[in-house]
Amino acid sequence: MLTTPLAYKYVTIMAMMSQINYHAPRMHLPIDVPVKEQDIRFLHVASPIVMTNWVDIGGRLQVKNYSFTFAADWRQIYNLDDFGKHSLGIPAQEKESGNSIMERASLMKYTVNTNDLYRLATNWIAGLDVDIAKLEAIYRPVIDDQQFHSKRGLVPSPLMSIEWKRPGYDPKGVRVEVSAVSGELLTLYDGNGSFHNSEQVFIQGSRI
């Protein structure tokens, strides 16, 4: 069985921490930087995949309830609840189902409207050094007007999302999901790097 070299793990972990240290303050995420070893709740370094003239390396690192995944030329951020599941925007109870959480959230006051959603999302992806003007020159933002099948019937969903992409699978696409109740970032996927304008490039996409 092949083992991942310690030197490779160390360099990848340092690269992930550097990315979080750089972007978290710009995104105004409630994370103390620089990230310290005791701040890390989960850590995984993926084994490198060597392809024709390309090395794909990366991993996942969780700080507080934010899980950052780095792979090839994209980044993904998840907000997790206290039990390690994808947050639905309000505190979860132990062993509570996602449908139950959504039901409770749908009864609460929604603090985010579509204008707020666009403002929040563009601020977050700009904090990841996505060039908004370049992105919107190609894609117009589309808000997913979701509905939730509650016990009271169809109601506006407590989850709101906005995306910039072609219909179907689009590796260049950018997507942000927000809690309509708390205004928290729940999920962010920043595409394949086509719209990044930063020199803060993760080491994982390496030409050979």
N, C-alpha and C positions, 0 to 999 in steps of 0.2 A: 504494500500500500504506500502511495506517495504521501509524503508529509510536506506541509507548507513551511518553508524556511522561516526561522525566527526573525531574520533581518527584514524579510519581505513583510511579515506581520507588523513589525515595529514601524516601518516606513509608511505602511498603509494606515495604521492607527493614527500616527502623527498627522498624516494628510487629512484624515477625516476630522480630527480635532481642530486642525487649522481652519478647515472650511466652516465648522460650526462657530469657532471664535470670530471669524470674519463676518459671517452672514447673520448670525443671531441678533446682534445689536442693530444691524441695518434693517432687520425685519421687525424689530421691537418685540422679539420673543422673550418671555420671562425666564431667561437662562443666564446665570452668572458666568462671565468669561474672565480669564481663560478657564476652559474646562479642566477640572482636576480629576485624578484617578477615582477619588471617592464619589464624584458626581455621576459616574457612569453606571447605569442600571442594567444595561445589556450591551454586549459587544460580540460581533461576529466578523471575521475577516474571511472573505470568499477566496477559494483557491484560484490562482490565475488561470485564465483560459487563453491559450496561444492559438491564434488563427493566422491566416495568411497576412503578413505584414501588420499584424495588430495584436496587442496584448490587452485583454479585458480583465481588469482587477478592480476590487472594491470591497464593500461590506456594509454592515449596519451598526449604528451606534445610537444608544438611547441615553438622553440626558433629561432628568426629570420625567415628564410624561411625553416628551417629544422624541420620536424615533426617526432618525435620518438614514436613508439608504443611498449609497453611492454606487453606481454601476455604469461602466462604459462612459457615456457622455450625458447622462441624466442624473437628476437627484429627485428623491421623493421624501416628503415629510408627512408623518402620521402623528396625530394627537391621540394618545392612549389614555384609557381610564385607569383607575387605581388597581384594576384586576388584569391589566395588560391587554385588554381588548380595544378595538378601534372606538374612540370616544364618539358619542352621539350628542355631545354638547352640554349635557348636564351630568352631575355626579350619579354614577351607577350604584346600585345595591348589589351585594354579593350574590352571584348566581342569577341575577336578573336577566331576563331575555331582552334582546334588542327591541322586540316589538313592544314590550312593557315600557322600556325607556322612552321609545318614540311616543307612546301613548301619553306618558306623563309630560313629556316635553311639549306635545301638541296642545296641552291645556294651559301652558304658561304664556306669558306675554312675549311676543316676538319684538325684538329691539332692532332688527336689521331689515331694511327694505332693499329693493333692487339697486338703488343708487349707492347705498352703503356697501352692498356686496361688491359692486364694481370698484369703489374707492379702496376698500380693504384689500381686495384681491390684487389690484395693480400695485398697491404699496408693498405687498408681500413679495410679488414676483420681481418688482424693481429692486427690492432688497437682496434678491438672488442675482442681480445684475442681468435681468432680462430686459432687453431694449424694447419698451412698450411701443414706441413709434414704429420700429421695424416690424414688430409682431403684428400690429394692427394695420400695417400696409399690406399684409398678406391675408390676415384673418380678421373678421369682425367678431367682437365678443358675443357669445350666445349664452343667455341665462336659462338654465333648466328650471322651468316652472313646475316643480314637483308637487304631487299630491300624496297625502298619506291616508291609507284606509284605516281610519280609527274606528272605535266602537260607536262613534257618533255618525259614521259615514265618511265620505271624502272631505278632507280638510287640507288647508295649506300645510306642506311638510315643514317640520322644524329644521330640516336640512336644506341649505341652498347651495347651488353650485353654478359656476361660470366657467366657460371654456373657450379657447381659441384653437380651432382645428377644423379639418375637413370631416365630412360625415364618415363614420366607420373608424377603423384604426388609422391613426396618423401619428407616426413617431415624432413629428415636429410639434405636435399639439401640446398645449399648456392647459391644465385644469386645476381649479381651486374649489374646495368645498368648505362651507362655513356654517356654524350653528346660528340659526335665526334667533335663538333665545339669548345666547351669551355673546355672540359675535366672535367666538373663538375660531381660529384656524383649525380645521379638522383634517384636511388632506390637501397636499399640494404636489403636483407633478410638473416639472419645468421643461419638458420636451427633451430633444436630443442635442441641445446646444446650438441649434441654428440661429437662435435669437439672443444668445449671450453676448455681452460686450465687456466682460470682465477678464482681467489677467489672472484672476484667482481660479485657475483651471485645476481640477483634480488630476492627480498623476495617473489615474487608472487608464485613460485612453492613450496608450503609448504606441507610436509607430516603431516598427523594428525593420 
